[in-house]
Amino acid sequence: MDLVNISLGVCTELNPWDAFSPGRLDQHLNPFYQKEIEAGSLKEEEALELLQCLWVKFNNQPAPPKVGITLKESGTYTDFANINTGGITADGQDGVNDVSYLILDCMDEMKLLQPSSNVQISRKTPQHFLKRACEVSRKGWGQPAFYNTEAIMQELLNAGKTIEDARLGGTSGCVETGAFGNEAYILTGYFNLPKILEITLHNGYDPVGKKQLGLALGKAEDFKSYEELLEAYQKQIEHFINIKIQGSNVIETIYAKYMPSPFLSVITNDCIAKGKDYNAGGARYNTNYIQGVGIGTITDSLTAIKYNIYDHQKCTMEELMAAIRDNFEGHDLVKHLVKNKTPKYGNDDDYADEVMKQIFNIYKGTVNGRPNMKGGEYRINMLPTTCHVYFGEVMLASPNGRLAHKPLSEGISPEKGADTLGPAAVIRSAAKMDHLSTGGTLLNQKFTPSVVKGEEGLDNMASLVRAYFNMEGHHIQFNITDRETLIKAQKNPEEYQDLIVRVAGYSDHFRNLSKVLQDEIIGRTEQSFDGM
């Protein structure tokens, strides 16, 4: 009951639509559970029913209405209360306990959109628990998501947290890492990485908004080498990040002065000791995140330019820019080259993956360590919510063959249809990113039910999670559905009212999604374990 009251208290005070999390719920509840079980005052099935009542309470807390761009960047009414299960304990031991399994049973039976439950998987996590989580996940409604405990801890340590606070930390919202109860870690907006390339190729001009927004560094045809283009792209990123942080700092100052949150400050460590509000730097740690969006699209776009124009002279920049302006209509050869004859991120191809690392390092180097207004720092994470759809709406076609106004790649997932060599190749590509320098990365994978059926399918899912986490990946989640079902649900939503899919860091009813977002999910690559 105290948990519900605290959650409702914060929601009432802040009217939030994002990410107040009860943290490591299984570890909080297990001492009480064990005490009552031993005393005979509680049975397992009664405890499960109490958890189910709690799940209903969470599900009954909708986010406030959204309008305009806010609706487009996060088209959901879940409130991102992300419950962490498993992981390790404060003294570094395996954190899985009896309540951990009860929570899995609860989410399995309830199948609610929220709380958006996850499992933390550490090297100490029993295989039985991982497989039970995979068993729930493969039922096809998007929960639980899977997080790497060791990666979460190292991300927190790299950001200056103590080992004690790191062990008690976890994720909330979509994938964001934080030191629970000790940190104000606040998302301050999304950053459209492919749009910056579009502006760079047009001499700082936005061809969609019809305004000069960026630096005038030359037209696409002026760049004589890939290195020149990449240098210009980096300067444009720095230009727009400077603007973004300036604006965010103004907003932070307003929050600190005019929007105190006394209740949240009371339950966040060090606010009382410092005599400062949560929004004014009172928390032990104060971090701002800027979410990078479209890493798959920007990687394949710059790879297409590097490979076809500068390295192999298969076409000219003039030809590519003409194709982009014409949305590739009448430019079949150029479209064929960039879509089908160019290395792609997501296939464990070092040519493309090295480009991804360059872009990521430029973005990270521009943001990480910049001071905020609360005595903390800005850092990056890599998640879109639904902003990859909106960001695609405000863009022309991309050099990788993506058509005008279509969605960008989501999270750190490859561009739709570009990942042709299976999930093992995807995780090997994604793992080349330095996840540990971020505050979270989001990787979606999609399987048909037949691929993950039976004991072999379960073992393959569990092995994929373990393999990715052994390579220091931060997060992975699964859509277990098939294209045919989704198309039928799109045409006849009244017959599929209970169909739930994983969108980004949350699940939602398929019928409630916009058509463009439905199409984006339909278009995601259906993976297979063949050849693994």
Secondary structure as a PSIPRED ss2 file (coil, helix, strand):
# PSIPRED VFORMAT (PSIPRED V4.0)

   1 M C   1.000  0.000  0.000
   2 D H   0.000  1.000  0.000
   3 L H   0.000  1.000  0.000
   4 V H   0.000  1.000  0.000
   5 N H   0.000  1.000  0.000
   6 I H   0.000  1.000  0.000
   7 S H   0.000  1.000  0.000
   8 L H   0.000  1.000  0.000
   9 G H   0.000  1.000  0.000
  10 V H   0.000  1.000  0.000
  11 C H   0.000  1.000  0.000
  12 T H   0.000  1.000  0.000
  13 E H   0.000  1.000  0.000
  14 L H   0.000  1.000  0.000
  15 N C   1.000  0.000  0.000
  16 P C   1.000  0.000  0.000
  17 W C   1.000  0.000  0.000
  18 D C   1.000  0.000  0.000
  19 A C   1.000  0.000  0.000
  20 F C   1.000  0.000  0.000
  21 S C   1.000  0.000  0.000
  22 P C   1.000  0.000  0.000
  23 G C   1.000  0.000  0.000
  24 R E   0.000  0.000  1.000
  25 L H   0.000  1.000  0.000
  26 D H   0.000  1.000  0.000
  27 Q H   0.000  1.000  0.000
  28 H H   0.000  1.000  0.000
  29 L H   0.000  1.000  0.000
  30 N H   0.000  1.000  0.000
  31 P H   0.000  1.000  0.000
  32 F H   0.000  1.000  0.000
  33 Y H   0.000  1.000  0.000
  34 Q H   0.000  1.000  0.000
  35 K H   0.000  1.000  0.000
  36 E H   0.000  1.000  0.000
  37 I H   0.000  1.000  0.000
  38 E H   0.000  1.000  0.000
  39 A H   0.000  1.000  0.000
  40 G C   1.000  0.000  0.000
  41 S C   1.000  0.000  0.000
  42 L C   1.000  0.000  0.000
  43 K C   1.000  0.000  0.000
  44 E H   0.000  1.000  0.000
  45 E H   0.000  1.000  0.000
  46 E H   0.000  1.000  0.000
  47 A H   0.000  1.000  0.000
  48 L H   0.000  1.000  0.000
  49 E H   0.000  1.000  0.000
  50 L H   0.000  1.000  0.000
  51 L H   0.000  1.000  0.000
  52 Q H   0.000  1.000  0.000
  53 C H   0.000  1.000  0.000
  54 L H   0.000  1.000  0.000
  55 W H   0.000  1.000  0.000
  56 V H   0.000  1.000  0.000
  57 K H   0.000  1.000  0.000
  58 F H   0.000  1.000  0.000
  59 N H   0.000  1.000  0.000
  60 N C   1.000  0.000  0.000
  61 Q C   1.000  0.000  0.000
  62 P C   1.000  0.000  0.000
  63 A C   1.000  0.000  0.000
  64 P C   1.000  0.000  0.000
  65 P C   1.000  0.000  0.000
  66 K C   1.000  0.000  0.000
  67 V C   1.000  0.000  0.000
  68 G H   0.000  1.000  0.000
  69 I H   0.000  1.000  0.000
  70 T H   0.000  1.000  0.000
  71 L H   0.000  1.000  0.000
  72 K H   0.000  1.000  0.000
  73 E H   0.000  1.000  0.000
  74 S C   1.000  0.000  0.000
  75 G C   1.000  0.000  0.000
  76 T C   1.000  0.000  0.000
  77 Y C   1.000  0.000  0.000
  78 T C   1.000  0.000  0.000
  79 D C   1.000  0.000  0.000
  80 F C   1.000  0.000  0.000
  81 A C   1.000  0.000  0.000
  82 N C   1.000  0.000  0.000
  83 I C   1.000  0.000  0.000
  84 N E   0.000  0.000  1.000
  85 T E   0.000  0.000  1.000
  86 G E   0.000  0.000  1.000
  87 G C   1.000  0.000  0.000
  88 I E   0.000  0.000  1.000
  89 T C   1.000  0.000  0.000
  90 A C   1.000  0.000  0.000
  91 D C   1.000  0.000  0.000
  92 G C   1.000  0.000  0.000
  93 Q C   1.000  0.000  0.000
  94 D E   0.000  0.000  1.000
  95 G C   1.000  0.000  0.000
  96 V C   1.000  0.000  0.000
  97 N C   1.000  0.000  0.000
  98 D H   0.000  1.000  0.000
  99 V H   0.000  1.000  0.000
 100 S H   0.000  1.000  0.000
 101 Y H   0.000  1.000  0.000
 102 L H   0.000  1.000  0.000
 103 I H   0.000  1.000  0.000
 104 L H   0.000  1.000  0.000
 105 D H   0.000  1.000  0.000
 106 C H   0.000  1.000  0.000
 107 M H   0.000  1.000  0.000
 108 D H   0.000  1.000  0.000
 109 E H   0.000  1.000  0.000
 110 M H   0.000  1.000  0.000
 111 K C   1.000  0.000  0.000
 112 L C   1.000  0.000  0.000
 113 L C   1.000  0.000  0.000
 114 Q C   1.000  0.000  0.000
 115 P C   1.000  0.000  0.000
 116 S C   1.000  0.000  0.000
 117 S C   1.000  0.000  0.000
 118 N E   0.000  0.000  1.000
 119 V E   0.000  0.000  1.000
 120 Q E   0.000  0.000  1.000
 121 I E   0.000  0.000  1.000
 122 S C   1.000  0.000  0.000
 123 R C   1.000  0.000  0.000
 124 K C   1.000  0.000  0.000
 125 T C   1.000  0.000  0.000
 126 P C   1.000  0.000  0.000
 127 Q H   0.000  1.000  0.000
 128 H H   0.000  1.000  0.000
 129 F H   0.000  1.000  0.000
 130 L H   0.000  1.000  0.000
 131 K H   0.000  1.000  0.000
 132 R H   0.000  1.000  0.000
 133 A H   0.000  1.000  0.000
 134 C H   0.000  1.000  0.000
 135 E H   0.000  1.000  0.000
 136 V H   0.000  1.000  0.000
 137 S H   0.000  1.000  0.000
 138 R C   1.000  0.000  0.000
 139 K C   1.000  0.000  0.000
 140 G C   1.000  0.000  0.000
 141 W C   1.000  0.000  0.000
 142 G C   1.000  0.000  0.000
 143 Q C   1.000  0.000  0.000
 144 P C   1.000  0.000  0.000
 145 A E   0.000  0.000  1.000
 146 F E   0.000  0.000  1.000
 147 Y E   0.000  0.000  1.000
 148 N E   0.000  0.000  1.000
 149 T H   0.000  1.000  0.000
 150 E H   0.000  1.000  0.000
 151 A H   0.000  1.000  0.000
 152 I H   0.000  1.000  0.000
 153 M H   0.000  1.000  0.000
 154 Q H   0.000  1.000  0.000
 155 E H   0.000  1.000  0.000
 156 L H   0.000  1.000  0.000
 157 L H   0.000  1.000  0.000
 158 N H   0.000  1.000  0.000
 159 A C   1.000  0.000  0.000
 160 G C   1.000  0.000  0.000
 161 K C   1.000  0.000  0.000
 162 T C   1.000  0.000  0.000
 163 I H   0.000  1.000  0.000
 164 E H   0.000  1.000  0.000
 165 D H   0.000  1.000  0.000
 166 A H   0.000  1.000  0.000
 167 R H   0.000  1.000  0.000
 168 L C   1.000  0.000  0.000
 169 G C   1.000  0.000  0.000
 170 G E   0.000  0.000  1.000
 171 T E   0.000  0.000  1.000
 172 S E   0.000  0.000  1.000
 173 G C   1.000  0.000  0.000
 174 C C   1.000  0.000  0.000
 175 V C   1.000  0.000  0.000
 176 E E   0.000  0.000  1.000
 177 T E   0.000  0.000  1.000
 178 G E   0.000  0.000  1.000
 179 A C   1.000  0.000  0.000
 180 F C   1.000  0.000  0.000
 181 G C   1.000  0.000  0.000
 182 N C   1.000  0.000  0.000
 183 E E   0.000  0.000  1.000
 184 A E   0.000  0.000  1.000
 185 Y E   0.000  0.000  1.000
 186 I E   0.000  0.000  1.000
 187 L E   0.000  0.000  1.000
 188 T E   0.000  0.000  1.000
 189 G E   0.000  0.000  1.000
 190 Y E   0.000  0.000  1.000
 191 F E   0.000  0.000  1.000
 192 N E   0.000  0.000  1.000
 193 L H   0.000  1.000  0.000
 194 P H   0.000  1.000  0.000
 195 K H   0.000  1.000  0.000
 196 I H   0.000  1.000  0.000
 197 L H   0.000  1.000  0.000
 198 E H   0.000  1.000  0.000
 199 I H   0.000  1.000  0.000
 200 T H   0.000  1.000  0.000
 201 L H   0.000  1.000  0.000
 202 H E   0.000  0.000  1.000
 203 N C   1.000  0.000  0.000
 204 G C   1.000  0.000  0.000
 205 Y E   0.000  0.000  1.000
 206 D E   0.000  0.000  1.000
 207 P C   1.000  0.000  0.000
 208 V C   1.000  0.000  0.000
 209 G C   1.000  0.000  0.000
 210 K C   1.000  0.000  0.000
 211 K E   0.000  0.000  1.000
 212 Q E   0.000  0.000  1.000
 213 L C   1.000  0.000  0.000
 214 G C   1.000  0.000  0.000
 215 L C   1.000  0.000  0.000
 216 A C   1.000  0.000  0.000
 217 L C   1.000  0.000  0.000
 218 G C   1.000  0.000  0.000
 219 K E   0.000  0.000  1.000
 220 A H   0.000  1.000  0.000
 221 E H   0.000  1.000  0.000
 222 D H   0.000  1.000  0.000
 223 F C   1.000  0.000  0.000
 224 K C   1.000  0.000  0.000
 225 S C   1.000  0.000  0.000
 226 Y H   0.000  1.000  0.000
 227 E H   0.000  1.000  0.000
 228 E H   0.000  1.000  0.000
 229 L H   0.000  1.000  0.000
 230 L H   0.000  1.000  0.000
 231 E H   0.000  1.000  0.000
 232 A H   0.000  1.000  0.000
 233 Y H   0.000  1.000  0.000
 234 Q H   0.000  1.000  0.000
 235 K H   0.000  1.000  0.000
 236 Q H   0.000  1.000  0.000
 237 I H   0.000  1.000  0.000
 238 E H   0.000  1.000  0.000
 239 H H   0.000  1.000  0.000
 240 F H   0.000  1.000  0.000
 241 I H   0.000  1.000  0.000
 242 N H   0.000  1.000  0.000
 243 I H   0.000  1.000  0.000
 244 K H   0.000  1.000  0.000
 245 I H   0.000  1.000  0.000
 246 Q H   0.000  1.000  0.000
 247 G H   0.000  1.000  0.000
 248 S H   0.000  1.000  0.000
 249 N H   0.000  1.000  0.000
 250 V H   0.000  1.000  0.000
 251 I H   0.000  1.000  0.000
 252 E H   0.000  1.000  0.000
 253 T H   0.000  1.000  0.000
 254 I H   0.000  1.000  0.000
 255 Y H   0.000  1.000  0.000
 256 A H   0.000  1.000  0.000
 257 K H   0.000  1.000  0.000
 258 Y H   0.000  1.000  0.000
 259 M C   1.000  0.000  0.000
 260 P C   1.000  0.000  0.000
 261 S C   1.000  0.000  0.000
 262 P H   0.000  1.000  0.000
 263 F H   0.000  1.000  0.000
 264 L H   0.000  1.000  0.000
 265 S H   0.000  1.000  0.000
 266 V H   0.000  1.000  0.000
 267 I C   1.000  0.000  0.000
 268 T C   1.000  0.000  0.000
 269 N C   1.000  0.000  0.000
 270 D C   1.000  0.000  0.000
 271 C H   0.000  1.000  0.000
 272 I H   0.000  1.000  0.000
 273 A H   0.000  1.000  0.000
 274 K H   0.000  1.000  0.000
 275 G C   1.000  0.000  0.000
 276 K C   1.000  0.000  0.000
 277 D C   1.000  0.000  0.000
 278 Y H   0.000  1.000  0.000
 279 N H   0.000  1.000  0.000
 280 A H   0.000  1.000  0.000
 281 G C   1.000  0.000  0.000
 282 G C   1.000  0.000  0.000
 283 A C   1.000  0.000  0.000
 284 R C   1.000  0.000  0.000
 285 Y E   0.000  0.000  1.000
 286 N E   0.000  0.000  1.000
 287 T E   0.000  0.000  1.000
 288 N E   0.000  0.000  1.000
 289 Y E   0.000  0.000  1.000
 290 I E   0.000  0.000  1.000
 291 Q E   0.000  0.000  1.000
 292 G E   0.000  0.000  1.000
 293 V E   0.000  0.000  1.000
 294 G C   1.000  0.000  0.000
 295 I H   0.000  1.000  0.000
 296 G H   0.000  1.000  0.000
 297 T H   0.000  1.000  0.000
 298 I H   0.000  1.000  0.000
 299 T H   0.000  1.000  0.000
 300 D H   0.000  1.000  0.000
 301 S H   0.000  1.000  0.000
 302 L H   0.000  1.000  0.000
 303 T H   0.000  1.000  0.000
 304 A H   0.000  1.000  0.000
 305 I H   0.000  1.000  0.000
 306 K H   0.000  1.000  0.000
 307 Y H   0.000  1.000  0.000
 308 N H   0.000  1.000  0.000
 309 I H   0.000  1.000  0.000
 310 Y H   0.000  1.000  0.000
 311 D H   0.000  1.000  0.000
 312 H C   1.000  0.000  0.000
 313 Q C   1.000  0.000  0.000
 314 K C   1.000  0.000  0.000
 315 C C   1.000  0.000  0.000
 316 T C   1.000  0.000  0.000
 317 M H   0.000  1.000  0.000
 318 E H   0.000  1.000  0.000
 319 E H   0.000  1.000  0.000
 320 L H   0.000  1.000  0.000
 321 M H   0.000  1.000  0.000
 322 A H   0.000  1.000  0.000
 323 A H   0.000  1.000  0.000
 324 I H   0.000  1.000  0.000
 325 R H   0.000  1.000  0.000
 326 D C   1.000  0.000  0.000
 327 N C   1.000  0.000  0.000
 328 F C   1.000  0.000  0.000
 329 E C   1.000  0.000  0.000
 330 G C   1.000  0.000  0.000
 331 H C   1.000  0.000  0.000
 332 D H   0.000  1.000  0.000
 333 L H   0.000  1.000  0.000
 334 V H   0.000  1.000  0.000
 335 K H   0.000  1.000  0.000
 336 H H   0.000  1.000  0.000
 337 L H   0.000  1.000  0.000
 338 V H   0.000  1.000  0.000
 339 K H   0.000  1.000  0.000
 340 N H   0.000  1.000  0.000
 341 K C   1.000  0.000  0.000
 342 T C   1.000  0.000  0.000
 343 P C   1.000  0.000  0.000
 344 K C   1.000  0.000  0.000
 345 Y C   1.000  0.000  0.000
 346 G C   1.000  0.000  0.000
 347 N C   1.000  0.000  0.000
 348 D C   1.000  0.000  0.000
 349 D C   1.000  0.000  0.000
 350 D H   0.000  1.000  0.000
 351 Y H   0.000  1.000  0.000
 352 A H   0.000  1.000  0.000
 353 D H   0.000  1.000  0.000
 354 E H   0.000  1.000  0.000
 355 V H   0.000  1.000  0.000
 356 M H   0.000  1.000  0.000
 357 K H   0.000  1.000  0.000
 358 Q H   0.000  1.000  0.000
 359 I H   0.000  1.000  0.000
 360 F H   0.000  1.000  0.000
 361 N H   0.000  1.000  0.000
 362 I H   0.000  1.000  0.000
 363 Y H   0.000  1.000  0.000
 364 K H   0.000  1.000  0.000
 365 G H   0.000  1.000  0.000
 366 T H   0.000  1.000  0.000
 367 V H   0.000  1.000  0.000
 368 N C   1.000  0.000  0.000
 369 G C   1.000  0.000  0.000
 370 R C   1.000  0.000  0.000
 371 P E   0.000  0.000  1.000
 372 N C   1.000  0.000  0.000
 373 M C   1.000  0.000  0.000
 374 K C   1.000  0.000  0.000
 375 G C   1.000  0.000  0.000
 376 G C   1.000  0.000  0.000
 377 E E   0.000  0.000  1.000
 378 Y E   0.000  0.000  1.000
 379 R E   0.000  0.000  1.000
 380 I E   0.000  0.000  1.000
 381 N E   0.000  0.000  1.000
 382 M E   0.000  0.000  1.000
 383 L C   1.000  0.000  0.000
 384 P C   1.000  0.000  0.000
 385 T C   1.000  0.000  0.000
 386 T C   1.000  0.000  0.000
 387 C H   0.000  1.000  0.000
 388 H H   0.000  1.000  0.000
 389 V H   0.000  1.000  0.000
 390 Y H   0.000  1.000  0.000
 391 F H   0.000  1.000  0.000
 392 G H   0.000  1.000  0.000
 393 E H   0.000  1.000  0.000
 394 V C   1.000  0.000  0.000
 395 M C   1.000  0.000  0.000
 396 L C   1.000  0.000  0.000
 397 A C   1.000  0.000  0.000
 398 S C   1.000  0.000  0.000
 399 P C   1.000  0.000  0.000
 400 N C   1.000  0.000  0.000
 401 G C   1.000  0.000  0.000
 402 R C   1.000  0.000  0.000
 403 L C   1.000  0.000  0.000
 404 A C   1.000  0.000  0.000
 405 H C   1.000  0.000  0.000
 406 K C   1.000  0.000  0.000
 407 P C   1.000  0.000  0.000
 408 L C   1.000  0.000  0.000
 409 S C   1.000  0.000  0.000
 410 E C   1.000  0.000  0.000
 411 G C   1.000  0.000  0.000
 412 I C   1.000  0.000  0.000
 413 S C   1.000  0.000  0.000
 414 P C   1.000  0.000  0.000
 415 E C   1.000  0.000  0.000
 416 K C   1.000  0.000  0.000
 417 G C   1.000  0.000  0.000
 418 A C   1.000  0.000  0.000
 419 D C   1.000  0.000  0.000
 420 T C   1.000  0.000  0.000
 421 L C   1.000  0.000  0.000
 422 G C   1.000  0.000  0.000
 423 P H   0.000  1.000  0.000
 424 A H   0.000  1.000  0.000
 425 A H   0.000  1.000  0.000
 426 V H   0.000  1.000  0.000
 427 I H   0.000  1.000  0.000
 428 R H   0.000  1.000  0.000
 429 S H   0.000  1.000  0.000
 430 A H   0.000  1.000  0.000
 431 A C   1.000  0.000  0.000
 432 K C   1.000  0.000  0.000
 433 M C   1.000  0.000  0.000
 434 D C   1.000  0.000  0.000
 435 H H   0.000  1.000  0.000
 436 L H   0.000  1.000  0.000
 437 S H   0.000  1.000  0.000
 438 T C   1.000  0.000  0.000
 439 G C   1.000  0.000  0.000
 440 G C   1.000  0.000  0.000
 441 T E   0.000  0.000  1.000
 442 L C   1.000  0.000  0.000
 443 L C   1.000  0.000  0.000
 444 N E   0.000  0.000  1.000
 445 Q E   0.000  0.000  1.000
 446 K E   0.000  0.000  1.000
 447 F E   0.000  0.000  1.000
 448 T C   1.000  0.000  0.000
 449 P H   0.000  1.000  0.000
 450 S H   0.000  1.000  0.000
 451 V H   0.000  1.000  0.000
 452 V H   0.000  1.000  0.000
 453 K C   1.000  0.000  0.000
 454 G H   0.000  1.000  0.000
 455 E H   0.000  1.000  0.000
 456 E H   0.000  1.000  0.000
 457 G H   0.000  1.000  0.000
 458 L H   0.000  1.000  0.000
 459 D H   0.000  1.000  0.000
 460 N H   0.000  1.000  0.000
 461 M H   0.000  1.000  0.000
 462 A H   0.000  1.000  0.000
 463 S H   0.000  1.000  0.000
 464 L H   0.000  1.000  0.000
 465 V H   0.000  1.000  0.000
 466 R H   0.000  1.000  0.000
 467 A H   0.000  1.000  0.000
 468 Y H   0.000  1.000  0.000
 469 F H   0.000  1.000  0.000
 470 N H   0.000  1.000  0.000
 471 M C   1.000  0.000  0.000
 472 E C   1.000  0.000  0.000
 473 G C   1.000  0.000  0.000
 474 H C   1.000  0.000  0.000
 475 H E   0.000  0.000  1.000
 476 I E   0.000  0.000  1.000
 477 Q E   0.000  0.000  1.000
 478 F E   0.000  0.000  1.000
 479 N E   0.000  0.000  1.000
 480 I E   0.000  0.000  1.000
 481 T C   1.000  0.000  0.000
 482 D C   1.000  0.000  0.000
 483 R H   0.000  1.000  0.000
 484 E H   0.000  1.000  0.000
 485 T H   0.000  1.000  0.000
 486 L H   0.000  1.000  0.000
 487 I H   0.000  1.000  0.000
 488 K H   0.000  1.000  0.000
 489 A H   0.000  1.000  0.000
 490 Q H   0.000  1.000  0.000
 491 K H   0.000  1.000  0.000
 492 N C   1.000  0.000  0.000
 493 P H   0.000  1.000  0.000
 494 E H   0.000  1.000  0.000
 495 E H   0.000  1.000  0.000
 496 Y C   1.000  0.000  0.000
 497 Q C   1.000  0.000  0.000
 498 D C   1.000  0.000  0.000
 499 L C   1.000  0.000  0.000
 500 I E   0.000  0.000  1.000
 501 V E   0.000  0.000  1.000
 502 R E   0.000  0.000  1.000
 503 V C   1.000  0.000  0.000
 504 A C   1.000  0.000  0.000
 505 G C   1.000  0.000  0.000
 506 Y C   1.000  0.000  0.000
 507 S E   0.000  0.000  1.000
 508 D E   0.000  0.000  1.000
 509 H E   0.000  0.000  1.000
 510 F H   0.000  1.000  0.000
 511 R H   0.000  1.000  0.000
 512 N H   0.000  1.000  0.000
 513 L C   1.000  0.000  0.000
 514 S C   1.000  0.000  0.000
 515 K H   0.000  1.000  0.000
 516 V H   0.000  1.000  0.000
 517 L H   0.000  1.000  0.000
 518 Q H   0.000  1.000  0.000
 519 D H   0.000  1.000  0.000
 520 E H   0.000  1.000  0.000
 521 I H   0.000  1.000  0.000
 522 I H   0.000  1.000  0.000
 523 G C   1.000  0.000  0.000
 524 R C   1.000  0.000  0.000
 525 T C   1.000  0.000  0.000
 526 E E   0.000  0.000  1.000
 527 Q E   0.000  0.000  1.000
 528 S C   1.000  0.000  0.000
 529 F C   1.000  0.000  0.000
 530 D C   1.000  0.000  0.000
 531 G C   1.000  0.000  0.000
 532 M C   1.000  0.000  0.000
